[in-house]
């Protein structure tokens, strides 16, 4: 099995595999690698390890070197240049009166190319804009149209839960999310309640879905009569994250009981 090292180029970005080329690397190290986009500055997120060949999609490229102090300095300079390029590009977009919104700017480490990310309602003829930007920056220019989920990932923010967006913290890829997942989790089907700041269904519906499905396979339906250590009661609701069932024991007295401690007396005819 080949030895590979996992590298990302953005926080919570997709992990790409490279041949460590005998360099002793550990998580958190910065490296210089060659990609289809050019020479890039990345961060090691998984140390050298053996993986099956079928998990490697393309021929492995080697890590060129561990990043030096000069490389880190250049990467920081690129970050500063990106802010300047963003302001310049916004003025050029306004000049050409294009119906597009600039989201982010990224310099390839070797400065052989600048990538401008934008959103728009439809297709945009930006050929004149590209010529204008190329004359200013004197390097290759790429304009890349992205969707609203990618926009949220690049800009960041807080989700309805009050925490930073999952896509900016750890989700490297977007997976399909369906309204069925919200139904299975007994969530209100109000778009305002189950949508993220991108306007799409929240990503957490996807990776929490299996937990709810497995819990509901084992849990008694609402209305089921059960026996607990505190006496007989009726199932009225669930606390899936804690793997507990809410049971009404006596009028108005509701308690949480671990799922494994319940004993069904009489099944309910109601659906979950």
N, C-alpha and C positions, 0 to 999 in steps of 0.2 A: 504494500500500500504506500502511496506517495505521502511525503511529509509536507504539510501546508501550514501557513499562518493566516489567520483571518484579519483583514484590514478594512477599516471604514474611512470614508473621506468627509463625512458629515456626521454630526451627532445624531444617533438613532438611525443612521443611514444603512443601506444594504451592505452586508458583509461580503467581501470578495476574497477569494483564496489566491495566495501567492506562494511560490517556492522560496523558503527562507534563505536558500543558497548558502547554508552552513553558518549563517549569522545567528548568534545567540540572542534571541529576542524574547521579550516578556510582555505581558499585557500592560498597556500604557505607553510603550515605546513609540516614538514617531519614526516613520520610515519614508524613503523615497522609492517610488515604484514607477514602472512604465505601463501605461494603459492605452486603450484605443484613442483616448482624448489627448494624450501627451504624457509628459513627466508630471507626476502628482505627489503631493504630500499627504500621507495618511497616518492613521493611528492603529496600532495593533490591539485587537479586542479579544483575540484568542491566541495563545502561544503555540509554537510548533507542535503538531500532533499528526498521527497517522489517520487518514480517512479513506473509505472505499473509493475506488476509481470512478464508480458510477455516480458519485456525488459531485464530481467535477465536470462542469458543463463545457469548458473549453480548455485548450492547452494552457498549462500553467506558465505564468511569467514569473521571472525571478525578482526578488527584492534587490534593488540596486545597492542600497546602503542604509544604515541607520542614520536618521537625520542628524546633521551637525548643528552647532550653534548658529552658523551662517544660514543653514536651511531654515531653521526656526525663525530667524530674523527676517528672511525673505518672505516666508509665509505670513508673518505679521504685517509686513509691508503690503503684501497683496490684499490682505483684509482691509487695510486703510484705503488702498486704491479702489477697492470695490465700492466703498461708500462714495467716493468722488465720482466713479463711473455711473453710479445709480443716479446722482443728481444731474449729471450731464445728459444721460439717456432720457430722463423725464422731460428735460427741456426740448430735446430733439423730437420726442413723441408729440409734445404739444405743438411744436413748430410744424410738423407734418400733419397735424390734426387727425391722428389715428385713434380709433375707438378701442384702446387697449390699456390695461392697467399693469404697470411694471411692478413685479413682486420681489425679485431678488437679482443680484448680479454676482457672478462667480468667475474669478480669474483661475485658469489652469496654472499650476505651480510654476511652470517654465515660461509663463506669459505668452505662450504661443496662440492662445485663444481666450476670448472673453465670452461667457455665456450669459445671456439676458433672459430671465424667466418672466413670462407675462400671462395674464388671463384676458380673455375676450369672449364675447358672445358668439362670434362666428369666425370665419377665416379672415385673416388680415393680409393685405398686400403691403409688406414692409420692405420691399426691395430698395426703395429710395432711402429708407431709414438705415438699412444696413450699410449702404454706400456712405452715408453721412457719418455714421459711427466709425467705420473703417478709416475714414480720412482723419478723424480726430485721434483715435487710439493706435492707428498704424499696426494692427494685428488682425488675425482672423476673428470675425464676429459671428456668433450663432445666436439666433433668437428662438426660444423654445416655448411654445404655448403649453400651459399646464392646466389641470383641472382644479376644482375648488378644494378637494382633499389635499392635493399637493400644496396648494396655497396656504392652507392652515398649518401644514407641517413646516413650511419654510418660515412663516411669520410667527407661529407659536401663539400662546394665550392660555386661558384657563377654561376648563370644561365645566359643565353643570355641577360636577361634584366638588368644584373648588380647587382641584389639583391641576397641574400643568397637563396639557394635552398628551395623551398616550403616544400619539404619532411623533411628538417631539422628544419623548423620553426613551422609548424602547421599540416601538413598532417600525420595523424596517420595510415592510411591504403592506400594502392595503389589500385586504381580502373582502370578497363580496359579503354584504350584510343584508338580510331580508327582514321583512315585517313579521314573518313567521317566528323569528327569533324573539321578537318583542312579545308576541302572543304567548310563546312557551314560558316566558319569564313573568307572565301576569302583569305586564306593564301597560299603562294607559296608552291607547293608540293615537295619542295627540302628538302631531309632528313636533310641537314646541317642547314636549317632554322627552322625546326619544331621539332628537337630532342634536348633533354637535354644532360647533360654531361655523362649520363649513356648510351647514344646511343639509347634510346627508345623515343617514342613520348612524348613531354612535358606534364606533369601532368596538367598544367594550361589549356590545350585544353579541358579537361573534365569539370572543374568547371566553365569555362567561356562559355561553349557551349550553355547552356539553355538561357543565356542572348542574344546571337546572334540569336537563333531560335525565341525567342519571339519578338525581334526587327524586324526581317525580315518578320514576319507575318503582321506587321503593316506598315512597310515602303514601299513606292512606288518603283517600279523597276527602275533600271538605264534607262535613256532615257525618263522617264515619264515627261510630261509637267505639271508644278505645278505653283500655284499662291502663292506669298509670299508678305509680307509687303513692300518689296523692288521691287516688280514687278514680271512679269512672268519669269520663268526660267526652266532649265532642270536638272533633278537629274543625277549627275555624280558619286557620291560615298557616303560612309557613315562614320560616326564617332560613332560607336556603344557604346563605353564606356560612351560617353557624351549624347547618345540618340539624335544625330543630323544628319542631311542629308546635304551633300554638293551639292549646287545648282549653276549651271552656269547661271548668269544673265547678258546677254550681252556677247560679244565676249571676252573671256579670263578673265572675272570677276567671281570668284568663292567665295561663301560665305556659312557659316554654318548656317543652320536654324533648330531650335528645331522641332522634328518630329510632335508634336501636333499643330504647327503653319502652317503646309503645307495644301494646298487644291489642290487636283488633278484636272487638267483641261482635260488632255488627257492621257490615259494610254499608256504605251509602249508595243510593241509586243515582245520586247527582254526579255530574261530570266534574273533573277538577277545574 
